[in-house]
Amino acid sequence: MTKVTHPTEPAEPSATETGTAAKRSRNPRGQGDRLRDELLRAAVDLLADAPHPDEVSIRAIARAAGVSPTAAYRHFTDRDELLCAAVGTCFEEFAQEMLQRTQGLDDPFERLRETGRAYLDYAMAEHGHYRVLFSNPVPMDSVLVDEDSAGKAAFTQLVDIVQACLEEGAPTRTDDAMFLSFQVWTWIHGIVDLRITHAKMPWPPIEDLFDDLQVALGLVRPV
């Protein structure tokens, strides 16, 4: 991932400048993980409210978490790593929401429909977090592409459901589950983003828009 330099953010003072010992003390058991989680949550909240992610500095994140910037650098090498980890945390929550909503559903067409409803519900209830995932230009290639990333796992869930629909004879124009999954994602993001951005428009029920998306792509049970 390409690192982004933020020259406006002052460099952290060295141990000599602050008069502290250069050797870092070990955190009590469990405290380090808790602080890392607090930093991630603070980063997500700030990204959700910021007009642009460049306005979220590591100092601001540390301040929101109630710690010094030095403490943040003990867990993350730089701002980009912290922001990518924060976006990954959001994707984990998002993917878990999709998974929970489809548990117990054997019919792939119902699973796809419920996945779409869960996506819509998440986006409408968590505008800021949705923007963190899909609208803010945070450098997050690894969050979406790496095999073990939360973003890749969320997309793989969709591909698996679409593939199951194809195996049940869905009358699509292509049997490429990956292509169809990108189509679903593109369409539903457009629906959500426009609905959020232009909330005063006389929109039809958002669930009906997704149902029609399935019909248009042929991701419905064959007659």
Number of C-alpha atoms within 10 A of each C-alpha: 9 8 10 11 10 12 7 7 10 8 8 12 11 12 13 9 8 10 9 10 10 10 7 10 7 8 10 8 8 8 11 15 13 11 19 19 16 18 28 25 19 20 27 27 17 22 27 20 15 15 11 15 18 13 11 18 20 23 18 16 27 22 15 17 20 14 15 15 18 16 16 23 15 12 15 17 10 15 21 21 16 22 26 20 24 24 27 23 21 21 24 17 14 21 23 14 17 23 17 11 16 18 10 9 12 9 14 22 21 16 23 27 19 18 22 23 18 20 21 19 15 17 21 17 10 13 15 19 24 22 16 26 25 12 13 18 12 17 17 19 12 17 22 19 14 12 12 11 17 25 25 18 20 20 17 16 17 24 21 16 20 26 20 18 26 22 11 16 15 22 17 19 10 12 16 13 19 16 12 21 20 14 14 22 15 11 15 19 18 12 17 19 19 13 18 14 9 11 10 8 10 8 12 9 8 16 14 9 15 19 16 12 20 17 15 11 16 19 27 23 16 11 6
